[in-house]
Amino acid sequence: FQRGISKLHGYGLTYDILIYPKQLEAAIRLAENFPEQPFVLDHIAKPHIKDGTIEPWKSQIRRLAKLPNVHCKVSGMLTEADHKAWQAEHFRPYLDTVFEAFGSSRLMYGSDWPVCLFAGSYEQAFRLVDDYARGLTEAARAGLFGGNCARFYFAGKR
């Protein structure tokens, strides 16, 4: 696995990390071991939003975000909450964490469609992050909702 990861950068390829919170320590080690390799953490590592558990996820996200080769997709949150009774405020501590840790320039929005449909609509998934991001500058919002993704995946085709 690691030998394969070591080859990606030479081909201009990125690597998406799709994990659960219990795997964050391994993701941190992976990103530390390959500092030239661009990584993106998918679905903010699927925190346990339904039960409100934030630690150790929060501390580990902060550590991962200190690595400049790691970006984060703000996606997949609806399915980690109570599918039938989630409220926007349930997501705020998790959104606060990733926005503070990564900054808006290393975050990219993703709807997680069609999986999000298990817990809400495409519009609800979008609105959740769009409403949260209303305080960002126009440039930061443009980055979050497309520009950062384009730069990460297609910058000079690596």
N, C-alpha and C positions, 0 to 999 in steps of 0.2 A: 504494500500500500504506500509506504513512505517513499519508496523508490519511484513509484508512479507520480506521486505529488511533486517530487523533485524535478521531474521533466516538464511539468505543465508550463512554468514560466517561460522556458525556452521556446515554446510554441505559441506564446502569447495568450495562453488560456487562463481563465479564472477558475475558482473552485467554490461551489456553494456548500455550506455546512448546514445540513438539516438534522437537528438533534433535539433532545429533551434536556431539561435542566441538569439531570444527573450526569450528562456527558459534557458539561461545560468545561470542567477541568481538563479533559482530554483535548478539547478544542483549543483551549488556551495554549497547551503544550505544542499542539500541531502548528498553530500560527507563530509561536515563538521559534520553533525549529526551522521554519521556512519564511524568514522575514521578507524575502523578495517576492513571495507568492501572494497575489491578490486573493483574498478570501471574502465571502459575504456570508454572514450568519442569517439563515432563513427563519422567518416567523418569530423573531426575537427569542429564539430557543424555546418556544412553546411553554412559557411559565404557567404555573398553576393558578390561573386567574379565578377559576370557579371557587376554590377554597380560600382565596386571598393570601396564599403563601407568597412571600416576596424574597425572603432569605433562604438559602444562600444565593439564589439567582441574581439578586441585585448586586451583591459584592462581586460575583463572578463576571457579570456583564461589565462592570466598571473596569475590572482587570483586563478583560478581553479588549475593551475599547481603547485601552492605552496603547495597543499595538496598531501602528498606522497602516498596516497592510490589511486590516479587517474593517469591512463595512457591514451594515445591518439592514435587512429588509423588515420594514414595519408592516407585517402581514400575519395572517393566520391566527389572529387573536380571538375572533368570535368563537371558534370551535374549542378554545381553551377555557371559555367562560361557561356559565350555566346556559345551555342552549335555549331555554324557554324563559328565563327571567333576568338576563343580563341587562345592566344599565351602563350608560356611558361612563359614569363615575367609577365603576369597577375597574376600568382600564387605565385611569389617570396615573396611579403610582407606577405602572409598568411603562407607560408612555413617558412620564417624567424621567424615569431612569434611563431609557435609551436616548432620549433627546439630550439630557445632561451629559451622558457618558460619551456618545459618539459625536454630538453636535450635528446640526442639520446637514452639513456638507458630506457626511458619510452614512446618511440614512436614505433609503429608497422605499417608497410606498409599493405595496403589492396587495391586491384584493383577496388573493387565495381563492378566486373563483375557479371551479364551481364548488370547491369544498366548503367555502363559507356558507353555502346555502343550507347546510345542516343546522346552522344557528341563526341565520338572518339572510337578508338580501344583499346583492352586490351593492346597492345604494347605501344600505346601512353600514356595510364594511367601509365603504369610501367615506361616508359622512362622519363616522367615528374619528378617523384620522384628520379629515379636512377641518372639522370643527376644532379639534385640538390644535391644529397648526395655524389657526387664524391669526395668532399673534406674531407669526414669523414675517420677515420681510418678503416682498414680492419675489426677489431673487432666491431666497431660501425655499419658498414654497415651490417655485419652478424647479429647483433642484430636487426636492423631496418627491415631487410628482412627475419626474421624468428625466430631468437633466443629470442628476447624480447617477442614475441607472445607465444612461447613455455613455457617460464618461467612464463608468466602471467597466462595463462590458465591451464598449466599442472604441475606447480612446486609442486612436492610432492603430486599431486592430492589434494592439500590443505587438 
